[in-house]
Each structure stands twice: as structure tokens, then as C-alpha cells.
């Protein structure tokens, strides 16, 4: 497992990390299977784990806490997120920061997450939604300063709304944010335009999420794919999105090199971007852990292939189903 510098924190982390949303209560998730997959990831060199209080109302955090107790000397990096007080994902432009992330609420959820994780200090505490208009709001800025000063949080980050990678640029310039989590993959290349250059300038760490475009870039979806009742993908992959996504994946398929899978190609494309500190694919099964972590082997993609993949950029705008 290769490592990369996590922005101005100076910390080295595995360039392929672990996204823990799926084990927070998705249909079909199993705690024993999840823990086995997490433990395997540590043994294979993964040390960056991203979770959130909202993933099962603390369930995913508690699973990570068990992993931390299993590997107390591995120096695992813990990143979690504060849910918006109004529990609306994504945020909306008309929302006020003082209502979504008031000071006392931020401190309350920092304590809840610390208790779930069983840690004295959270390495990275992120705001689970964001609007750039909140950049100068006093409550969250004061909470960041106070929690850092008390040694309860090492760094702060923002998780950017889907398909809005520039909706945080003013916030990053405040100097109060150490990391930004953003959707970046073969289709969603827009962060390269303004976000990544600013992150390089300010030495802000980039966490790339949704590397497989919610499953499209696994190459396994069809226009008739469905999910179990209660799975959020049933509301995300509405007909207009599912059909367009499958068409895009099929157009990409001829570029997948012999001996490589589409998910591996998707991860290697992201690793080609030096601004990215770590990728956080969701993994609930050991076979997925082995396959995804194997992409971190230091072998770059052919430049002509990268150039060809860049032509598959798909610029999208937030819509009613893009939660």
C-alpha cells in the first residue's frame, strides 16, 4: 500500500482508504462481515477510515471503534462527520449556517462521535454538508478553534455537495479547513477546474469519494437493475439517471485494458491525480477489500489511456434525485 501526504497535517495516509457508509445499516449489511473486511484492510496496509455519525446514527462509528481497539498500535487515521442539524442532505443555498451547524450542536456531536469511536481525539472532523455562503459564519469558526485548542479534534474538513465542487472555495481560503471531501471519478472531473488547484495552493488535503459513481463504474449495472427495499439507490438511480449511467459505462468499456477490471481502472484514474490524498471506496466484503487495495501498487496508467478517459467527463447539475 502506497501512502500520500494528507495536506498540511503532514500525516502520511494510505492512498486507498475505506468508506464506511455501507456498513452503517444498508440492507444486507452484516456486522461480522463488515468487521472482517475492516480487519483485512488494516492487515493489507489501509490506515485511513472515513465514517459519519449519520451512518446508522453512530453504528458505523462504533464499528470503527471496535477496529481501533483491535489495532491500538497501527496509528489508524479516523475521519468522521457531523450531520446537519436539520438532517437535510444535501444542504440548500437558503439554509443558514447558524441553523445547520450552531456552536453547541457542533460540540455536542464531536463528543458523541468521540464516545462512539472510543477516542480522546478525532483526527479529522468534517461537516457533512456545506454551503460556501457559510464561510464567515461565527459559530462554526469558533467551534473549530475551540475543539482544536482543547485537543479533541486534530483537523476539520468539509464534505462538498454532489456536483458542486466549487461550493467551498471561499471557505478553504479562510484557513480553517484542513481537508475537503469531494466526488471525483472518471465521469465527475469538475474538481480539476478550480478546487484541486486551490487545494494545492493552500495545502488542503483532498479525499476523493464515490470513485465508482455509486456503482456505475463497476460495470455491473444494467437498465433493469434494482435494489432491496429501503436502499437509497432506488431513489438515486431513477430511470433517467440509470439509463444514462449505464450508457456511459458501456461507452467506457472498450477502454478497459486486458487483465484489468472497470473498478480497477476507475481507482487508477483517480490515483493519477496528485492532488488526491486518499480515495474512499465503500467496501463490505473481503473480496472487494482485496481488489480495491490492490490498485495501490505504484503502477501508473498509460498517458494515452488517461487522456482517453478524460474525454468521458460528464458534467452534471444537482437535481431532485441527486441527494
Secondary structure, DSSP 8 states (H G I E B T S, - for coil): --EEE-GGG--EEESB-EE-SGGGT-TT--HHHHHHHHHHHHHTT--EEE--TTTTTTHHHHHHHHHHHHTTTS--EEEEEE--TT--SS--TT--HHHHS-HHHHHHHHHHHHHHHT-SSEEEEEESS--GGGTT-HHHHHHHHHHHHTTSEEEEEEE--TT-TTTTHHHHTTT---EEEEE-SSS--GGGTTHHHHHHHHT-EEEEE-TTGGGGGGT---TT----TT-THHHHS-HHHHHHHHHHHHHHHTTS-TT--HHHHHHHHHHT-TTEEEE--B--SHHHHHHHHTT-SS----HHHHHHHHTT-------TT--
